[in-house]
Amino acid sequence: MTINMITAAKSGKSARRNSPAKRARHRLEYAAARTGVFLLSLLPLPAARAFGRWLGTLAWELAGVRRRQVLENLRPAFPGLCAKDLWKIGRRCYRNLGGCFVESFRIHRLTEPELSGLVSLGNREVLEEALAEGRGVVNVTFHYGNWELMGARAGREGWPLDVIARPQTNPLFEAYVDRLRRANGMRLIDVRAPARSILESLRSGRIVTFLADQDAHRLGVFVDFLGRPASTPVGPALFAFKSGAPVVLSIMLPEGRDRWRVAFERVPRPETGDRAEFIRQMTGYYTSRLEEYVRRSPEHWFWPHRRWKTRPAD
């Protein structure tokens, strides 16, 4: 099945994670991360968020972490902007990522009123009407804004939410992050799980969330994104085709300083019985919607990723 094939090439890496040297390194990384999270928890949320933004600025300005990759992504996407403007977008992106990173490890400490104050649910009736149809919901979203905060807000709302999750490199840190997600009402499905796990979730009336904006290698479908063909995950469209479940796009939009609104949109179902064409049309549609949001506020998207790494064979 496709969902299995996506990570089959990584199985060798997973097997090698258990060497003594790697286990020792993982323990050190985990201890350092938990220490950092603890120290940040001593700060009020605004101060912790500001510290995260400062770290993000350092990562861009001084360390130059993936800075070249970000600029290589930005140039073709915004050919009318000068180098100075592209630099500013990259810098703002890293500031936002730093703030979001810190925020993500504070979510479990937020009360319900505090979380609701940070993230409002806009036209929630779109999702609730799709859920009421009784076939489950394929939820497609992106690395835009603080996607972890969005998931926590939806999970605490009580919606039956499953999230397709990719394993972390460090298994100790992975287990920690998974505990935080589950504490916020999200049930996890490993990306390596068999396809029937996802179909069973949908048939039982659950919402299955896919992050669908990263390079899918040779298993994706090529659709236009920011002026270039991009290999895009087929998961949401594939399972919509197989299950007949409605598809809802959700995205986190900025609403003033440190406030967000989750917008929901029903994704139209292509009128074709051909699976490949159905997948191409649906994937192209929600990718084009992401492009509109990215062009509007590019600093909120995850630019460090090598989004156009895979190229069409021709």
BAFI-3210 file (N, C-alpha, C; in Angstrom, 3 decimals, decimal comma, padded with zeros to 6 digits):
// residues 314
n [1|2|3|4|5|6|7|8|9|10|11|12|13|14|15|16|17|18|19|20|21|22|23|24|25|26|27|28|29|30|31|32|33|34|35|36|37|38|39|40|41|42|43|44|45|46|47|48|49|50|51|52|53|54|55|56|57|58|59|60|61|62|63|64|65|66|67|68|69|70|71|72|73|74|75|76|77|78|79|80|81|82|83|84|85|86|87|88|89|90|91|92|93|94|95|96|97|98|99|100|101|102|103|104|105|106|107|108|109|110|111|112|113|114|115|116|117|118|119|120|121|122|123|124|125|126|127|128|129|130|131|132|133|134|135|136|137|138|139|140|141|142|143|144|145|146|147|148|149|150|151|152|153|154|155|156|157|158|159|160|161|162|163|164|165|166|167|168|169|170|171|172|173|174|175|176|177|178|179|180|181|182|183|184|185|186|187|188|189|190|191|192|193|194|195|196|197|198|199|200|201|202|203|204|205|206|207|208|209|210|211|212|213|214|215|216|217|218|219|220|221|222|223|224|225|226|227|228|229|230|231|232|233|234|235|236|237|238|239|240|241|242|243|244|245|246|247|248|249|250|251|252|253|254|255|256|257|258|259|260|261|262|263|264|265|266|267|268|269|270|271|272|273|274|275|276|277|278|279|280|281|282|283|284|285|286|287|288|289|290|291|292|293|294|295|296|297|298|299|300|301|302|303|304|305|306|307|308|309|310|311|312|313|314]
n.u [000,837|000,329|000,784|002,516|004,727|005,850|007,694|009,344|011,923|013,343|013,711|016,107|017,634|016,166|016,649|019,316|019,306|019,647|022,231|024,863|026,274|024,520|022,319|023,331|023,833|021,221|020,106|021,512|020,726|017,994|017,936|019,025|017,072|014,773|015,630|015,879|013,174|012,041|013,286|012,288|009,655|009,503|009,265|006,936|004,433|004,479|007,133|008,639|007,931|009,006|011,706|012,046|011,677|013,874|015,910|015,310|015,953|018,719|019,442|018,994|020,438|023,088|023,933|023,027|021,361|020,297|019,890|020,722|019,202|016,600|016,626|017,095|014,683|012,937|013,602|012,741|010,031|009,240|009,976|009,986|010,980|013,629|016,966|017,268|014,638|013,860|015,585|014,533|012,028|012,859|014,125|011,968|010,439|012,035|012,022|009,314|009,137|010,814|009,372|007,003|007,994|008,761|006,278|004,865|005,708|004,560|001,910|000,478|000,336|-001,445|-004,586|-008,058|-009,544|-007,336|-006,114|-008,233|-008,361|-006,033|-006,333|-008,875|-011,787|-012,832|-015,063|-016,379|-018,515|-018,266|-016,515|-017,934|-020,346|-019,422|-018,450|-020,797|-021,923|-021,175|-019,195|-016,656|-013,858|-011,527|-008,931|-007,019|-004,042|-001,348|002,172|001,978|001,829|001,359|001,116|000,979|-000,263|-002,731|-003,659|-003,868|-005,849|-008,063|-008,169|-008,729|-011,205|-012,802|-013,377|-013,212|-010,158|-007,590|-004,141|-001,812|001,399|004,869|007,694|010,087|013,632|015,047|014,134|013,422|012,772|010,729|008,786|008,191|007,119|004,898|003,436|002,723|001,093|-001,008|-001,995|-003,286|-005,533|-005,194|-005,149|-002,737|-001,550|000,812|002,868|003,810|001,931|-000,432|-002,594|-005,212|-005,618|-006,072|-008,344|-010,133|-010,325|-011,610|-014,026|-015,120|-015,982|-014,157|-011,887|-009,267|-006,106|-003,899|-000,690|000,176|002,192|004,875|007,872|007,245|008,782|009,326|006,875|004,868|002,477|002,959|002,288|001,589|003,256|003,799|004,904|006,473|006,808|005,905|006,524|003,962|002,287|000,034|-001,749|-004,175|-005,990|-006,023|-007,131|-009,562|-010,686|-010,777|-012,417|-014,636|-015,040|-015,699|-013,633|-011,857|-010,220|-007,965|-006,559|-004,238|-004,584|-003,071|-004,176|-003,842|-001,367|000,172|-002,165|-004,520|-006,581|-008,447|-009,248|-011,710|-012,384|-014,371|-013,270|-013,730|-015,099|-013,613|-015,189|-014,886|-014,275|-011,868|-009,025|-006,332|-006,666|-008,513|-006,972|-004,959|-006,399|-007,629|-005,404|-004,029|-005,865|-006,002|-003,359|-003,054|-004,627|-003,131|-000,942|-002,045|-002,370|000,287|001,480|000,219|001,011|003,985|005,853|004,862|004,973|006,718|009,672|012,335|012,330|013,208|011,441|011,156|012,810|012,550|012,292|010,415|010,503|011,010]
n.v [-001,195|002,344|003,998|002,528|002,293|004,803|005,227|003,056|003,012|004,042|002,165|000,855|002,832|003,104|000,651|000,897|002,664|001,656|001,243|001,254|003,721|005,485|005,282|006,420|009,022|009,794|009,805|011,920|014,057|014,049|014,594|017,173|018,519|018,214|019,581|022,162|022,649|022,579|024,805|026,867|026,648|027,960|030,577|033,253|032,865|034,916|035,890|033,560|032,981|035,227|034,759|032,457|033,517|035,157|033,227|032,055|034,166|034,325|031,841|032,329|034,735|034,510|031,728|030,727|028,565|026,370|028,507|029,114|027,241|028,164|030,679|029,806|028,544|030,693|032,557|031,697|031,571|034,153|036,041|038,754|040,106|041,767|040,853|041,771|041,956|039,280|038,212|039,411|038,137|035,494|035,875|036,737|034,435|032,579|033,771|033,481|030,662|030,027|031,147|029,620|027,056|027,117|027,707|025,387|023,506|024,415|024,071|022,061|023,100|025,104|026,448|025,692|028,128|029,808|028,600|028,743|031,475|032,029|030,696|030,791|029,164|029,431|029,268|026,850|025,234|024,141|021,946|020,476|019,895|018,266|016,151|015,216|013,753|011,152|009,547|009,833|012,172|013,447|015,354|017,928|019,637|022,018|022,910|025,555|028,513|027,831|024,686|022,660|023,859|024,361|021,722|020,904|022,623|021,755|019,096|019,350|020,366|018,244|016,873|013,872|013,139|012,057|011,884|011,721|010,784|011,326|009,436|010,637|011,316|010,806|008,411|008,697|011,385|011,411|009,809|011,490|013,793|012,581|011,916|014,464|015,291|013,409|014,054|016,354|015,569|014,362|011,543|009,296|008,137|006,129|006,959|004,796|002,874|000,328|000,816|000,116|000,879|003,617|003,713|002,337|004,151|006,291|005,031|004,627|007,083|009,127|011,987|012,273|013,533|014,949|016,221|017,941|019,132|018,692|017,472|014,621|012,767|010,182|009,039|010,833|013,092|015,268|018,625|022,058|024,445|027,468|028,311|026,230|022,727|020,445|017,621|016,102|014,932|012,182|011,170|012,404|012,761|010,170|008,561|009,814|009,133|006,319|005,907|007,555|009,592|012,976|015,849|018,196|021,239|022,706|025,558|027,657|030,936|034,143|036,445|039,280|040,107|037,261|035,817|033,551|032,263|029,486|028,444|026,776|024,813|023,338|020,891|020,592|017,721|015,940|015,324|012,590|009,176|008,062|007,052|008,099|010,572|011,772|012,017|013,733|016,091|016,809|017,064|019,095|021,148|021,688|022,314|024,606|026,308|026,507|027,860|030,381|031,360|031,357|033,218|035,451|035,755|035,042|034,554|032,799|030,203|027,004|027,377|026,221|023,584|021,230|021,627|021,343|019,280|016,765|016,153|016,322|013,503|014,163]
n.w [000,000|-000,512|001,730|003,253|001,613|001,529|003,588|003,411|002,397|004,478|006,397|006,909|008,149|010,489|011,707|012,333|014,377|016,889|017,834|020,336|020,486|019,235|020,894|023,236|022,324|021,716|024,274|025,472|023,816|024,321|027,105|027,088|025,614|027,250|029,500|028,473|027,816|030,362|031,615|030,019|030,713|033,072|032,514|031,819|029,267|027,135|027,452|027,053|024,426|023,140|023,630|022,105|019,549|019,414|019,431|016,975|015,266|015,704|014,648|011,970|011,310|012,428|012,760|010,358|009,664|007,349|005,699|003,078|001,651|002,141|000,840|-001,753|-002,223|-002,069|-004,116|-006,849|-006,290|-005,702|-007,908|-008,440|-006,288|-004,546|-003,372|-000,766|000,198|000,069|001,954|004,259|004,411|004,916|007,382|009,015|008,849|010,286|012,805|013,430|013,412|015,555|017,695|017,483|017,963|020,677|021,777|021,180|023,043|025,273|025,179|026,561|029,075|028,984|029,912|029,152|028,570|028,033|025,775|023,955|023,757|022,384|019,965|017,708|016,389|013,257|010,761|011,814|011,327|008,826|009,051|010,968|009,671|007,613|009,146|010,232|008,196|008,468|007,338|008,132|008,016|005,775|006,581|005,400|005,842|006,485|006,848|008,123|009,899|013,383|013,440|015,333|017,497|016,367|016,007|018,678|019,594|018,111|018,979|021,726|021,543|021,385|019,121|017,142|016,552|014,490|013,726|011,155|011,674|011,347|012,321|014,764|014,597|016,942|019,194|021,903|022,196|020,369|021,652|023,773|022,500|021,335|023,625|024,504|022,393|022,524|025,022|024,425|023,123|020,648|018,594|017,415|014,245|012,917|010,174|008,839|009,150|008,082|005,234|005,801|008,432|008,370|006,750|008,395|010,519|009,253|008,486|010,942|011,570|012,186|012,189|010,020|009,832|007,514|006,849|004,106|002,454|001,897|000,245|-001,704|-002,911|-005,337|-005,094|-005,055|-006,603|-009,311|-009,083|-009,793|-007,834|-006,466|-008,857|-009,815|-010,688|-008,191|-006,237|-004,637|-001,694|-001,985|-000,227|001,122|-001,090|-002,161|-000,094|000,168|-002,258|-002,018|000,220|000,026|001,748|002,846|002,148|003,996|004,134|006,370|007,855|009,551|010,365|010,790|013,263|014,278|016,809|017,989|017,963|016,530|013,875|012,961|009,797|007,912|005,031|002,588|000,401|-003,011|-004,624|-007,208|-010,341|-011,476|-012,234|-012,528|-010,911|-010,886|-012,158|-010,462|-008,104|-009,047|-009,695|-007,220|-005,501|-006,805|-006,417|-003,552|-003,128|-004,630|-003,136|-000,790|-001,882|-002,375|000,242|001,096|-000,607|000,277|002,994|003,354|005,374|007,225|006,379|006,118|005,089|005,214|004,327|001,746|-000,640|-003,417|-004,133|-005,463|-008,882|-011,963|-014,217|-016,852]
ca.u [000,000|001,111|001,180|003,670|005,854|006,433|008,854|010,049|013,346|013,992|013,742|017,500|018,042|015,521|017,315|020,623|019,172|019,814|023,624|025,161|026,660|023,331|021,482|023,939|023,589|019,801|019,856|022,036|019,839|016,720|018,158|019,204|015,785|013,873|016,139|015,478|011,725|011,780|013,697|011,343|008,365|009,562|008,975|005,581|004,349|004,998|008,592|009,170|007,743|009,996|013,001|012,064|011,876|015,284|016,683|015,095|016,740|020,117|019,613|019,031|021,462|024,444|024,226|022,710|020,821|019,516|019,575|020,877|018,051|015,439|016,745|016,918|013,249|012,211|013,891|011,811|008,644|008,983|011,022|009,959|011,538|015,091|017,629|017,016|013,282|013,849|016,264|013,587|011,031|013,520|014,350|010,672|010,068|012,765|011,489|008,036|009,386|011,340|008,259|006,092|008,646|008,622|004,851|004,386|006,015|003,815|000,479|-000,140|000,207|-002,475|-005,954|-008,984|-009,765|-006,114|-005,941|-009,295|-008,013|-004,956|-006,765|-010,320|-012,235|-013,657|-016,292|-016,302|-019,645|-017,825|-016,000|-018,967|-021,296|-018,771|-018,380|-022,156|-022,292|-020,992|-018,191|-015,351|-013,406|-010,119|-008,539|-005,718|-003,497|-000,011|003,132|001,710|001,480|001,729|000,214|000,795|-001,256|-004,010|-004,083|-004,272|-007,145|-009,099|-008,262|-009,397|-012,605|-013,538|-013,558|-012,466|-009,063|-006,406|-003,110|-000,763|002,631|006,132|008,553|011,245|014,910|015,364|012,931|013,053|012,086|009,485|007,820|007,807|006,227|003,647|002,675|002,142|-000,011|-002,131|-002,555|-004,131|-006,695|-004,902|-004,753|-001,720|-001,394|002,154|002,835|004,161|000,823|-001,101|-003,676|-006,500|-005,769|-006,674|-009,705|-010,946|-010,601|-012,627|-015,301|-015,677|-016,450|-013,133|-011,194|-007,874|-005,396|-002,670|000,114|000,334|002,923|006,311|008,271|006,797|009,706|008,744|005,555|003,895|001,990|003,511|001,345|002,265|003,254|004,655|005,544|007,297|006,199|006,326|006,023|003,053|001,695|-001,263|-002,552|-005,540|-006,826|-006,135|-008,080|-010,874|-011,172|-011,049|-013,438|-015,788|-015,164|-015,503|-012,315|-011,895|-008,925|-007,894|-005,318|-004,142|-004,333|-002,762|-005,212|-003,214|-000,143|000,085|-003,515|-004,738|-007,930|-008,437|-010,254|-012,051|-012,917|-014,704|-012,554|-014,654|-014,761|-013,546|-016,227|-014,277|-014,091|-010,490|-008,307|-005,178|-007,142|-009,121|-005,874|-004,274|-007,247|-007,820|-004,115|-003,779|-006,749|-005,626|-002,032|-003,248|-005,145|-001,976|-000,146|-002,671|-002,051|001,726|001,770|-000,338|001,856|004,990|006,678|004,244|005,154|007,966|010,569|013,597|012,192|013,571|010,128|011,259|013,953|012,234|011,924|009,777|011,461|011,342]
ca.v [000,000|003,569|004,557|001,772|002,503|006,125|005,185|001,774|003,252|004,494|001,097|000,589|003,842|002,809|-000,495|001,298|003,609|000,986|001,033|001,891|005,122|006,282|005,337|007,407|010,344|010,090|010,158|013,268|015,002|014,093|015,289|018,599|019,065|018,311|020,656|023,415|022,809|022,905|026,185|027,759|026,592|028,876|031,916|033,487|032,524|035,962|035,950|032,351|033,157|036,212|034,085|031,588|034,347|035,582|032,073|031,930|035,210|033,894|030,733|032,899|035,762|034,096|030,328|030,479|027,217|026,156|029,809|029,022|026,511|029,059|031,677|029,098|028,314|031,956|033,304|031,408|031,788|035,597|036,574|040,211|040,702|041,879|039,995|042,296|041,582|037,835|038,034|039,798|037,073|034,387|036,238|036,699|033,022|031,953|034,343|032,818|029,261|029,982|031,374|028,476|025,912|027,280|027,656|024,005|022,770|025,020|023,882|021,214|023,888|026,117|026,099|025,769|029,527|030,374|028,069|029,321|032,871|032,087|030,126|030,707|028,292|030,305|028,674|025,467|024,467|023,409|020,662|019,742|019,374|017,132|015,070|014,706|012,851|009,797|008,769|010,335|013,357|013,594|016,733|018,245|020,882|022,321|023,487|026,985|028,941|026,837|023,567|021,896|024,585|024,127|020,370|020,858|023,323|020,868|017,926|019,684|020,658|016,995|016,215|012,601|013,553|011,236|012,628|010,921|011,335|010,742|009,231|011,494|010,608|010,375|007,747|009,229|012,654|011,050|009,368|012,677|014,598|011,837|012,062|015,803|015,328|012,637|014,806|017,413|015,005|013,842|010,144|009,258|007,006|006,138|007,034|003,475|001,953|-000,122|001,683|-000,236|001,620|004,909|003,456|001,987|005,390|007,033|004,306|004,782|008,461|009,989|012,950|011,870|014,730|014,793|017,388|017,581|020,171|018,432|016,686|013,226|011,950|009,607|008,501|011,915|013,546|016,595|019,716|023,344|025,124|028,654|028,461|025,078|021,432|019,953|016,298|016,382|013,709|011,802|010,554|012,891|012,466|008,724|008,016|010,361|008,312|004,959|005,840|008,408|010,580|014,367|016,417|019,556|021,907|023,593|026,328|028,578|032,273|035,120|037,438|040,137|039,587|036,043|035,269|032,805|031,781|028,322|028,537|025,491|024,935|022,050|020,690|019,983|016,366|015,878|014,508|011,582|007,885|007,633|007,324|008,969|011,930|012,264|012,420|014,895|017,283|017,207|017,523|020,399|022,157|022,170|022,927|025,976|027,106|026,824|028,882|031,685|031,803|031,616|034,489|036,528|035,915|033,985|034,298|031,798|028,857|026,363|027,492|025,457|022,256|021,121|021,308|021,005|018,389|015,800|016,817|015,424|012,692|014,778]
ca.w [000,000|-000,640|003,020|003,708|000,721|001,713|004,484|003,309|002,158|005,706|007,379|007,269|009,124|011,764|012,312|012,836|015,488|018,174|018,211|021,638|020,316|018,945|022,099|024,136|021,769|021,874|025,683|025,704|023,113|025,038|028,371|026,794|025,194|028,397|030,355|027,846|027,968|031,765|031,885|029,350|031,412|034,219|032,016|031,308|027,844|026,243|027,539|026,412|022,982|022,697|023,638|020,936|018,356|019,441|018,977|015,538|014,613|015,746|013,697|010,619|011,118|012,804|012,427|008,954|009,549|006,123|005,105|001,625|001,125|002,201|-000,229|-003,020|-002,367|-002,192|-005,344|-007,953|-005,868|-005,723|-008,791|-008,497|-005,079|-004,512|-002,391|000,577|000,596|000,311|003,240|005,308|004,544|005,596|008,788|009,700|008,921|011,383|014,047|013,689|013,742|016,914|018,611|017,427|018,594|022,130|022,069|021,066|024,265|026,380|024,945|027,594|030,296|028,766|030,280|028,014|028,169|027,456|024,426|023,124|023,514|021,393|018,679|017,523|015,301|012,423|010,244|012,284|010,816|007,627|009,516|011,692|008,688|006,940|010,114|010,437|007,101|008,956|006,598|008,532|007,292|005,431|006,862|004,818|006,362|005,999|007,803|008,006|011,247|014,394|013,171|016,563|018,284|015,706|016,333|020,079|019,726|017,580|019,830|022,987|021,251|021,524|017,839|017,065|015,684|014,277|013,004|010,554|012,233|010,921|013,499|014,955|014,529|018,302|019,706|023,219|021,948|019,687|022,657|024,550|021,664|021,196|024,878|024,521|021,427|023,049|026,145|023,870|022,448|019,317|018,486|016,374|013,340|012,337|008,718|008,335|009,410|006,860|004,758|006,421|009,694|008,038|006,272|009,565|011,243|008,502|008,546|012,290|011,716|012,755|011,333|009,810|009,393|006,744|006,480|002,695|001,711|001,805|-000,915|-001,601|-003,696|-006,559|-004,813|-005,101|-007,896|-009,572|-009,337|-009,746|-006,545|-006,488|-010,159|-010,189|-010,371|-006,878|-005,885|-003,524|-001,144|-002,553|000,818|001,300|-002,252|-002,308|000,870|-000,177|-003,378|-001,553|001,265|-000,239|002,823|002,450|002,420|004,531|004,281|007,534|007,873|010,675|009,837|011,842|013,585|015,269|017,404|018,804|017,918|015,304|013,555|012,079|008,738|007,306|003,673|001,961|-000,852|-003,972|-005,060|-008,674|-010,960|-012,332|-011,605|-012,760|-009,673|-011,093|-012,462|-009,220|-007,222|-009,622|-009,580|-005,824|-004,970|-007,401|-005,835|-002,219|-003,215|-005,116|-002,025|000,056|-002,563|-002,152|001,600|001,180|-001,296|001,103|004,190|003,165|006,561|008,090|005,840|006,515|003,950|005,232|003,715|000,325|-001,219|-004,850|-004,290|-006,506|-010,129|-012,934|-014,958|-018,144]
c.u [000,878|001,621|002,379|004,902|006,574|007,695|009,632|011,548|014,084|014,164|015,154|018,005|017,445|016,219|018,641|020,541|019,548|021,261|023,900|025,505|025,439|022,417|022,015|023,684|022,130|019,479|020,343|021,141|018,531|016,849|018,300|017,872|014,838|014,315|015,725|014,001|011,373|012,121|012,728|009,991|008,332|009,222|007,489|005,568|004,850|006,522|009,234|009,060|008,762|011,390|013,125|012,288|013,320|016,186|016,535|015,884|018,221|020,372|019,703|020,244|022,888|024,769|023,962|022,155|019,889|019,150|019,676|019,688|016,810|015,479|016,602|015,452|012,500|012,406|012,926|010,353|008,256|010,030|011,066|010,579|013,057|015,647|017,346|015,632|013,175|014,506|015,310|012,521|011,632|013,719|013,041|010,180|010,743|012,332|010,172|008,229|009,927|010,256|007,302|006,683|008,492|007,158|004,336|004,628|005,374|002,327|-000,183|-000,334|-000,908|-003,834|-006,844|-009,269|-008,525|-005,917|-006,994|-009,020|-006,919|-005,430|-008,281|-010,627|-013,234|-014,958|-016,312|-017,426|-019,283|-017,333|-017,101|-020,013|-020,705|-018,731|-019,744|-022,614|-022,018|-019,986|-016,770|-014,994|-011,910|-009,783|-007,144|-005,265|-002,018|000,883|003,072|001,198|001,993|000,756|000,009|-000,273|-002,653|-004,547|-004,576|-005,626|-008,286|-009,283|-008,995|-010,854|-013,458|-013,831|-012,721|-011,311|-007,917|-005,420|-002,086|000,565|003,840|007,041|009,706|012,518|015,302|014,120|012,490|012,275|010,746|008,408|007,313|006,814|004,879|002,791|002,004|000,950|-001,231|-002,797|-003,475|-005,239|-006,453|-004,512|-003,842|-001,789|-000,019|002,052|003,160|003,030|000,178|-002,281|-004,997|-006,721|-006,458|-008,113|-010,634|-011,285|-011,702|-013,992|-015,950|-016,057|-015,453|-012,571|-009,741|-007,135|-004,082|-001,995|000,607|001,112|004,430|006,608|007,925|007,651|008,979|007,353|004,471|003,380|002,511|002,386|002,106|002,125|004,281|005,517|006,404|006,562|006,776|005,701|005,245|002,417|000,293|-002,224|-003,973|-006,458|-007,050|-007,178|-009,475|-011,504|-011,596|-012,269|-014,723|-015,991|-014,996|-014,121|-012,477|-010,466|-008,992|-006,549|-005,386|-003,738|-004,056|-003,890|-004,679|-002,007|-000,439|-001,335|-003,733|-006,215|-007,792|-009,586|-010,452|-012,675|-013,191|-013,994|-013,501|-014,158|-014,737|-014,592|-015,611|-014,135|-012,690|-009,641|-007,160|-005,613|-007,790|-008,029|-005,191|-005,092|-007,371|-006,518|-003,768|-004,617|-006,244|-004,206|-002,138|-003,806|-004,018|-001,148|-000,732|-002,331|-000,567|002,075|001,265|000,554|002,944|005,777|006,099|004,384|006,544|008,934|011,843|013,524|012,583|012,345|010,216|012,441|013,730|011,752|011,267|010,832|011,888|012,100]
c.v [001,254|004,067|003,815|002,117|003,806|006,070|003,883|001,970|003,653|003,376|000,764|001,562|003,530|001,663|-000,096|002,267|002,985|000,720|001,754|003,365|005,994|006,367|006,366|008,822|010,746|010,484|011,569|014,321|015,168|014,855|016,795|019,242|019,235|019,398|022,015|023,688|023,195|024,361|027,177|027,770|027,520|030,306|032,063|033,247|033,642|036,049|034,742|032,457|034,142|035,601|033,158|032,369|034,847|034,447|031,870|032,956|034,856|032,777|031,244|033,793|035,244|032,669|030,016|029,091|027,127|027,474|029,773|028,316|027,391|030,062|031,033|028,787|029,607|032,623|032,979|031,670|033,258|036,283|038,093|040,890|040,737|041,012|040,458|041,890|040,084|037,510|038,345|038,722|035,891|034,659|036,185|035,259|032,354|032,496|033,649|031,368|029,119|030,171|030,196|027,250|025,966|027,111|026,216|023,203|023,392|024,730|023,126|021,966|024,929|025,605|026,218|027,227|030,151|029,903|028,633|030,782|033,026|031,680|030,061|029,782|029,079|029,645|027,178|024,598|023,675|022,019|019,839|019,164|018,189|015,923|014,416|013,770|011,393|008,942|009,124|011,549|013,236|015,072|016,980|019,602|020,966|022,827|025,021|027,468|027,923|025,669|022,694|022,549|024,380|022,735|020,246|021,522|022,436|019,648|018,206|020,059|019,402|016,306|014,932|012,717|012,546|012,022|011,643|011,543|010,578|010,593|010,236|010,657|010,038|009,729|008,242|010,531|012,407|010,644|010,552|013,538|013,906|011,958|013,429|015,892|014,587|013,356|015,916|016,866|014,469|012,373|010,009|007,987|007,133|006,131|005,687|002,462|001,506|000,773|001,377|000,490|002,955|004,720|003,098|003,228|006,186|006,350|004,400|006,233|009,424|010,949|012,504|013,029|014,368|016,154|017,132|018,607|019,945|017,504|015,211|012,282|011,393|009,031|009,570|012,158|014,965|017,571|021,025|023,964|026,237|028,696|027,306|023,778|020,872|018,592|016,411|015,093|013,445|011,289|011,083|012,533|010,964|008,152|008,618|009,531|006,936|004,900|006,590|009,468|011,996|014,865|017,862|020,061|022,779|024,290|027,377|029,955|033,253|036,125|038,350|039,454|038,401|035,506|034,638|032,477|030,601|028,462|027,154|025,721|023,539|021,964|020,004|018,629|016,319|014,921|013,559|010,295|007,334|008,030|008,308|010,404|012,565|012,806|013,678|016,164|017,750|017,743|018,898|021,488|022,628|022,721|024,364|026,875|027,468|027,931|030,276|032,226|032,151|032,935|035,671|036,810|034,846|033,637|033,222|030,371|028,332|026,305|026,650|024,099|022,290|020,676|020,838|020,082|017,381|016,517|015,831|014,715|013,352|016,092]
c.w [000,000|000,698|003,592|002,906|000,992|002,558|004,412|003,141|003,417|006,722|007,818|008,299|010,485|012,476|012,934|014,007|016,827|018,562|019,529|021,516|020,061|020,147|023,082|023,639|021,935|023,305|025,998|025,053|023,875|026,361|028,146|026,424|026,373|029,363|029,804|027,997|029,399|032,076|031,245|030,061|032,613|033,816|031,693|029,796|026,929|026,255|026,865|024,896|022,415|022,655|022,426|019,654|018,267|018,973|017,478|014,747|014,594|014,736|012,271|010,416|011,343|012,363|010,954|008,702|008,343|005,426|003,584|000,983|001,095|001,051|-001,599|-003,283|-002,687|-003,557|-006,490|-007,586|-005,939|-006,604|-008,853|-007,290|-005,145|-003,393|-000,963|001,077|000,872|001,646|004,388|005,514|005,299|007,067|009,578|009,857|010,108|012,731|014,414|014,093|015,159|017,944|018,659|018,116|020,111|022,538|022,098|022,332|025,501|026,278|026,084|028,910|030,180|029,227|029,048|027,614|027,527|026,020|023,482|022,814|022,481|020,008|018,637|016,346|014,482|012,014|010,547|011,738|009,559|008,020|010,173|010,740|007,931|007,871|010,314|009,326|007,443|008,212|007,028|007,698|007,024|005,613|006,304|005,348|006,005|007,138|007,672|009,352|012,249|014,280|014,401|017,450|017,695|016,046|017,766|020,291|019,234|018,472|021,125|022,780|021,391|020,212|017,784|016,070|015,680|013,424|012,458|010,960|011,710|012,139|013,547|014,863|015,885|018,911|021,078|023,065|021,255|020,680|023,486|023,773|021,503|022,446|024,937|023,566|021,953|024,227|025,673|022,972|021,060|019,400|017,271|015,547|012,706|010,817|008,084|008,530|008,103|006,503|005,444|007,743|009,446|007,573|007,434|010,385|010,561|008,607|009,913|012,585|012,304|011,698|011,229|009,152|008,700|006,592|005,060|001,892|001,690|000,633|-000,709|-002,433|-004,937|-006,343|-004,853|-006,500|-008,095|-009,896|-009,196|-008,364|-006,586|-007,752|-010,603|-009,890|-009,081|-006,627|-004,573|-003,017|-001,683|-001,480|000,949|000,137|-002,414|-001,362|000,709|-001,297|-002,878|-000,631|000,931|000,819|002,282|002,860|002,873|004,668|005,531|007,528|008,974|010,163|010,974|012,013|014,672|015,867|018,318|018,917|016,547|015,122|012,613|011,089|008,126|005,934|003,120|000,611|-001,835|-004,451|-006,586|-009,241|-011,982|-011,542|-011,809|-011,560|-009,867|-011,356|-011,243|-008,287|-007,744|-009,415|-008,126|-005,217|-005,525|-006,777|-004,483|-002,185|-003,711|-004,019|-001,055|-000,586|-002,348|-000,762|001,729|000,511|-000,471|002,314|004,162|004,418|007,470|007,554|006,190|005,321|004,034|004,547|002,231|-000,469|-002,672|-005,123|-005,423|-007,742|-011,085|-013,793|-016,265|-017,963]
res [m|t|i|n|m|i|t|a|a|k|s|g|k|s|a|r|r|n|s|p|a|k|r|a|r|h|r|l|e|y|a|a|a|r|t|g|v|f|l|l|s|l|l|p|l|p|a|a|r|a|f|g|r|w|l|g|t|l|a|w|e|l|a|g|v|r|r|r|q|v|l|e|n|l|r|p|a|f|p|g|l|c|a|k|d|l|w|k|i|g|r|r|c|y|r|n|l|g|g|c|f|v|e|s|f|r|i|h|r|l|t|e|p|e|l|s|g|l|v|s|l|g|n|r|e|v|l|e|e|a|l|a|e|g|r|g|v|v|n|v|t|f|h|y|g|n|w|e|l|m|g|a|r|a|g|r|e|g|w|p|l|d|v|i|a|r|p|q|t|n|p|l|f|e|a|y|v|d|r|l|r|r|a|n|g|m|r|l|i|d|v|r|a|p|a|r|s|i|l|e|s|l|r|s|g|r|i|v|t|f|l|a|d|q|d|a|h|r|l|g|v|f|v|d|f|l|g|r|p|a|s|t|p|v|g|p|a|l|f|a|f|k|s|g|a|p|v|v|l|s|i|m|l|p|e|g|r|d|r|w|r|v|a|f|e|r|v|p|r|p|e|t|g|d|r|a|e|f|i|r|q|m|t|g|y|y|t|s|r|l|e|e|y|v|r|r|s|p|e|h|w|f|w|p|h|r|r|w|k|t|r|p|a|d]
***
